[in-house]
């Protein structure tokens, strides 16, 4: 995964954490739930993107 791409996703995860803290401080369960779902979605995307890229790299080196 390119470094800039990874940094972008880390910033998305940071924003999820900031919204989570704000939701906890405000006692807003909808914000808390949305933040957790957003963070999980970022991790899922990072995992599948990394798996797809490593599979592509393996296919390229086997040629």
Order of alpha helices (4+ residues) and beta strands (2+ residues): alpha-alpha
